[in-house]
């Protein structure tokens, strides 16, 4: 009985630690679609924790053939919790997508995602 309780507690601690690490930077990202036939329109959604230090969110999408960026200004803790960037008609390839939250003291956090277009 004690062993299963300890295992359960350790499991909960691991999950909570992972969630805290994901949100400690104040930003997360979703990419739609994760895979698709090219050419494809890709939408990157930044999920932003409100903070008075937030000034902008930067989107970068990069492959062997493409490099594109987009930037959206933020109004601190009054800014919307989500911002989106659209990258239309991307050709086939493997893409790295970086979403960075920039604050008054510089970059507060960066999230990296990968997608493949076939």
N, C-alpha and C positions, 0 to 999 in steps of 0.2 A: 504494500500500500504506500509506504513512504517513497519508494523508488518512483512510482508513477506520479506522485505529487511533485517530486523534485523535477522529473522530466517535463511535466506540464508547466511548471514555473519557469524552467529554463527556456522552453519553447516560447512562452509569452514574452520573456525578456528579449529574446532574439528578434521577435517580430516588432516589438516596441522600439528597440534600438534601430532597426532598419527603417522604420517609419520616421523616427526622429532625424536620422541622417538624411533622409530624402527631403525633409522639409526644413532642415536647419539652414540651408542656403537661401530659402525664401522663394525658390522657383522650381517648377516641374514642367514637363512638356509632353504633349501628345502630337502624333503625326498621323495624318490620314491621307491616303491609304498606306499601310505598312508595306504592301506589295501590290503591284498593278502592271497592266500592260502599258507600254510606252506608245505614244507620248501620254503623259498623265499630269493632271493638275494636283499639286500637293499642297495641303494646308497644314501649317504648323501652329499649334495653339499653346501659348505660354500660360501657365497657371501660377499666379503671383500672389504671395502673401502680402497683405497690406503693411506698409512700413513707411514712416515719414522720410526715411533715407532714400527710397526708390526714386530714381530719376529717368531711367529708360530701360527698355528691353531690346536686345539685339538678336536678330535671327541670321544665321549663316548656313547656307546649304552648299555642299561641295562634293564634286566627283572628279574623275580623271578629266572630264571634258567641260564641266560647268562650275562656276563659282558665282554665287549671288548672295546679296545681303539685304536686309531690311531692318529699319530701326523705328521704334515707336516711343515717344516721350511719355513719361508717367508723372502724375501729380502727387507724389508721395503716397500717404495712406488713403487719399481720396480717389486714387486711380481705380479703374475697373480691375477686378480680380483675374480677368482673362484678356489677352491680346492675341490676335491672329495675324499671320503672314501667309500670303498665297504665292505659290511659285507655279505659274501656268506652263503647260505643255513641255514638261521635262522629258528629255530623251532617255533611252534605256541606259542603265548603269547602276552602280552601287553608290549610294549617297551617305555622307556623314552630315548630320544636322546638329548645329550647336545653338543653344538658346542661352543668352547671358543676361543676367539682371545687373544693371549698373546703378550704383548708389552714389551718395555724396563723397564717399571715400574710395571710389573705384568699383571694380567688379565684385559683386557680393556673392555670386554663384553662377555656375554654368552647368547645363545639362546637355548630354550628348545622346543622340538617337541615330539609328541606322535604318535605311530602307533600301529596297531593291526594286527597280523597274525593269521589266522584261519586254 
